[in-house]
């Protein structure tokens, strides 16, 4: 494979080895590796990062060109990842990006390479995503992929023309916020308000330490669409205590990772239009939630109300039982 590939790694040597094992059958010829530095005064982090570097040197054992960007200090998630991608696109005009917790299927690389070429000069397309976790296995249309305003970043690809617009500090948010320009991008005020709070927190308080909300913002203010496959092409294997954010899987992820059979050849959608149905499903199930009077919202509220009643009843029953036992013990001792 000749498409440039960026590997973003840090301290997870086992996951890094699995990622490289998935690359070996396709033997990428142009690999960039970025590794953030260890946390200061953290001996364990020193060893973990050193072992990841050893894995990179030992396991990439085929003929290829490798360029490395190893940081001497820890930049954090926001700067570590975004600086790595900026470095990547200072060397290439398009490419695939994989973090160490992403395990791609073989078809993923064909899919990215074909669509990178197909939409190279189409300024409507900003991201090619390899996962569709937010759809929980629901297919949108009868083609290989659909278009969404939400860029999925567990294995993805893009172009320098798009990443050049990325701004980790959200410099334009102050102006856009006052004008309410982005309000019209959302289907409800609830959706807009959800994202407004996230961007406010990033803009005013520099929290959380992440880079992906800013990429979504960049795509959105440029009306950029993302290609989302109708089958799962990348598995996230990074749910562990070593993760920065995904320390455990959310209960909402119900993805079947063996879906990629018969994905090729790729069938393109007939029109470049975002799937409003898919985007609303993403919003309702993973971000802002259902509108207050929707059937599912009411059903959910009833469920939690009944559950809390049960919990309160069981708690009162437990306290009553403990109190009764304590009284029996005290009464027995007095006798």
C-alpha positions in Angstrom: 0.0 0.0 0.0 1.4 3.4 -1.0 -1.1 5.7 0.7 0.8 7.5 3.5 0.0 6.2 7.0 0.3 7.9 10.4 0.5 5.8 13.5 -0.1 7.7 16.7 1.2 5.7 19.7 2.1 6.3 23.3 2.3 3.8 26.1 0.3 0.8 25.1 2.7 -1.7 23.8 0.3 -4.7 23.4 -2.2 -2.7 21.4 0.6 -1.2 19.3 1.9 -4.7 18.4 -1.7 -5.8 17.5 -2.0 -2.7 15.3 1.3 -3.5 13.5 0.2 -7.1 13.1 -2.8 -5.9 11.2 -0.6 -3.8 8.9 1.8 -6.6 8.0 -0.5 -8.3 5.3 -0.8 -5.0 3.4 2.8 -3.8 4.0 2.4 0.0 4.0 5.3 1.6 2.2 5.2 5.1 3.7 4.8 5.1 7.4 4.9 8.0 9.9 5.1 7.3 13.6 4.4 9.9 16.3 4.9 9.0 20.0 4.2 11.4 22.8 6.7 11.6 25.7 6.3 10.0 29.1 4.8 11.9 32.0 7.3 13.8 34.1 8.6 12.0 37.2 6.7 8.9 36.3 9.0 5.8 36.1 6.2 3.5 34.9 5.4 5.9 32.1 9.0 6.0 31.1 9.2 2.3 30.8 5.9 2.0 28.9 6.8 4.6 26.3 10.3 3.0 25.9 8.7 -0.4 25.3 6.3 1.0 22.7 9.3 2.4 20.8 11.0 -1.0 21.0 7.8 -2.6 19.5 7.9 -0.1 16.6 11.5 -0.8 15.9 11.1 -4.6 16.2 7.7 -5.3 14.7 7.7 -3.2 11.5 9.9 -5.8 9.8 9.1 -5.3 6.1 10.8 -3.0 3.6 9.3 0.5 3.9 10.1 4.1 4.6 9.6 5.1 8.2 9.7 8.6 9.6 9.5 9.2 13.4 8.5 12.1 15.6 9.2 11.1 19.2 8.5 13.8 21.8 10.9 14.2 24.7 8.2 15.4 27.0 4.5 14.7 27.5 2.3 17.0 25.5 -1.1 15.6 26.6 -3.9 14.3 24.4 -4.9 17.6 22.8 -1.4 18.8 21.7 0.1 15.3 21.4 -2.4 14.1 18.8 -3.0 17.4 16.9 0.7 18.2 16.7 1.3 14.7 15.3 -1.3 15.1 12.6 0.0 18.6 11.7 3.5 17.1 11.3 2.1 14.4 9.1 0.4 16.8 6.8 3.5 19.0 6.6 5.0 16.0 4.8 2.1 14.6 2.8 -1.1 16.0 1.1 -3.4 13.1 2.1 -3.2 10.0 4.3 -4.6 7.5 6.8 -4.5 8.1 10.5 -4.6 5.3 13.1 -4.1 5.6 16.9 -2.7 2.7 18.9 -6.1 1.5 20.0 -7.5 1.0 16.5 -7.4 -2.4 14.9 -8.3 -2.0 11.2 -9.7 -4.7 8.8 -7.8 -5.2 5.6 -10.7 -3.6 3.6 -10.3 -0.4 5.6 -7.1 0.5 3.7 -8.6 -0.1 0.3 -11.7 1.9 1.3 -9.6 4.9 2.5 -7.2 4.8 -0.5 -10.0 4.8 -3.1 -12.0 7.5 -1.4 -9.0 9.7 -0.8 -8.5 9.7 -4.6 -12.2 10.0 -5.4 -12.8 13.0 -3.3 -9.4 14.6 -3.4 -10.7 17.8 -5.1 -14.2 17.7 -3.7 -14.3 20.4 -1.0 -17.6 19.0 0.3 -15.8 15.9 1.8 -13.6 16.4 4.8 -13.2 13.1 6.4 -13.2 9.4 5.6 -14.1 7.4 8.7 -13.5 3.7 9.2 -15.9 3.0 12.0 -19.7 3.4 12.4 -20.1 2.7 16.1 -22.7 5.4 16.5 -25.2 3.5 14.3 -25.1 0.3 16.3 -25.1 -1.8 13.2 -28.0 0.0 11.4 -27.3 0.4 7.7 -28.1 3.7 6.1 -29.0 3.2 2.4 -27.9 0.3 0.2 -24.4 1.5 -0.7 -21.0 0.9 0.9 -21.1 4.2 2.9 -23.2 7.3 3.6 -22.5 10.9 4.4 -22.6 12.5 7.9 -21.7 15.7 9.6 -20.0 13.7 12.4 -16.4 12.6 11.6 -15.7 9.3 13.3 -12.0 9.2 14.3 -11.3 5.5 15.3 -9.4 5.0 12.1 -9.8 7.7 9.5 -8.3 9.6 6.6 -8.3 13.1 5.3 -6.4 15.7 3.2 -4.0 18.5 4.0 -6.5 20.9 2.5 -8.9 20.1 5.4 -6.4 19.7 8.3 -4.9 23.1 7.4 -8.2 24.6 8.7 -7.9 22.8 12.1 -7.6 25.1 15.1 -7.1 23.5 18.4 -8.0 26.7 20.2 -11.3 27.3 18.5 -10.3 30.9 17.7 -13.5 31.7 15.7 -15.9 30.4 18.4 -16.2 33.7 20.2 -17.5 35.4 17.1 -19.7 32.5 16.0 -21.1 32.2 19.4 -22.3 35.8 19.5 -23.9 35.6 16.1 -25.6 32.2 16.7 -24.5 31.2 13.1 -24.1 27.6 14.0 -27.6 27.4 15.5 -29.0 26.7 12.0 -26.7 23.7 11.5 -28.7 21.7 14.1 -32.2 20.3 14.0 -33.1 21.5 17.5 -32.0 24.0 20.1 -31.3 21.1 22.4 -28.6 19.8 19.9 -27.1 23.2 19.5 -27.1 23.9 23.2 -25.3 20.6 23.9 -22.4 21.4 21.5 -22.4 25.1 22.6 -21.6 24.0 26.2 -18.8 21.7 24.9 -17.2 24.4 22.8 -17.6 27.0 25.6 -15.7 24.7 27.9 -12.9 24.3 25.4 -12.8 27.9 24.5 -13.0 29.5 27.9 -11.5 26.8 30.2 -9.4 24.7 27.8 -11.2 21.6 29.0 -11.2 18.6 28.4 -7.7 17.7 27.2 -8.7 16.5 23.8 -8.4 17.3 20.1 -11.4 15.6 18.4 -14.2 18.1 19.4 -12.1 20.7 17.6 -12.0 18.5 14.5 -15.8 18.2 14.6 -16.1 21.9 15.0 -13.7 22.5 12.0 -15.7 20.2 9.8 -19.0 21.7 10.9 -18.1 25.4 10.3 -16.9 24.5 6.8 -20.0 22.4 6.0 -17.6 19.4 5.6 -19.1 15.9 5.3 -17.7 12.6 6.4 -17.9 9.3 4.7 -19.2 6.6 7.1 -19.0 2.9 6.1 -22.1 0.8 6.4 -20.0 -1.9 7.9 -17.5 -1.8 10.7 -14.0 -1.6 9.4 -12.1 -0.7 12.5 -12.3 -2.1 16.0 -11.4 -0.1 19.1 -9.2 -2.3 21.4 -8.2 0.5 23.7 -10.8 0.3 26.5 -8.4 -0.2 29.5 -6.9 1.7 32.4 -4.1 2.8 30.1 -6.5 4.8 27.9 -6.7 8.6 28.3 -10.5 8.8 27.9 -12.0 5.4 27.0 -11.1 3.5 30.1 -14.2 1.3 29.8 -16.7 0.8 27.0 -19.9 2.7 27.1 -23.0 0.6 27.5 -24.3 2.2 24.2 -21.8 0.6 22.0 -23.3 -2.6 20.5 -21.1 -3.0 17.5 -20.5 -6.3 15.7 -16.9 -6.2 14.5 -17.1 -9.0 12.0 -19.3 -7.1 9.7 -16.8 -6.3 7.0 -17.3 -9.4 4.9 -18.2 -8.7 1.3 -17.5 -4.9 1.7 -15.6 -4.7 -1.5 -16.1 -3.6 -4.3 -17.1 -0.2 -3.0 -20.5 1.1 -4.1 -20.8 4.9 -4.0 -23.9 6.8 -2.9 -25.8 8.3 -5.9 -25.9 11.7 -4.3 -23.7 13.6 -1.9 -26.2 14.4 0.8 -25.9 13.8 4.5 -28.1 11.2 6.2 -30.2 13.3 8.5 -31.7 10.1 9.9 -28.2 8.8 10.8 -27.1 12.1 12.3 -30.2 12.4 14.4 -29.7 8.9 15.7 -26.1 9.8 16.6 -27.3 12.9 18.4 -30.1 11.2 20.3 -28.2 8.1 21.4 -24.7 9.5 22.0 -24.7 13.2 22.4 -27.6 15.6 23.2 -30.3 12.9 23.8 -33.9 12.7 22.8 -36.2 15.7 22.8 -38.1 15.9 26.1 -41.5 14.9 24.7 -40.3 12.1 22.4 -41.7 8.6 22.9 -38.2 7.2 23.8 -37.5 10.1 26.1 -40.8 9.5 28.0 -40.2 5.8 28.1 -36.7 6.3 29.4 -37.9 8.7 32.1 -40.5 6.2 33.2 -37.9 3.4 33.3 -35.6 5.3 35.5 -38.4 6.5 37.7 -39.6 2.9 38.4 -36.0 1.8 38.8 -35.4 4.5 41.4 -38.6 3.6 43.2 -37.3 0.0 43.4 -33.9 1.1 44.6 -35.4 3.3 47.3 -37.7 0.5 48.4 -34.9 -2.0 48.6 -32.7 0.6 50.5 -35.4 1.2 53.0 -36.0 -2.5 53.4 -32.3 -3.0 54.0 -32.1 -0.3 56.6 -35.1 -1.6 58.3 -33.6 -5.1 58.4 -30.2 -3.8 59.7 -32.1 -1.8 62.4 -34.1 -4.8 63.4 -31.0 -7.0 63.7 -29.2 -4.3 65.8 -32.2 -4.1 68.1 -32.2 -7.9 68.5 -28.5 -8.0 69.3 -28.8 -5.2 71.8 -31.8 -6.8 73.4 -30.1 -10.1 73.6 -27.0 -8.6 75.3 -29.2 -6.8 77.9 -30.8 -10.1 78.8 
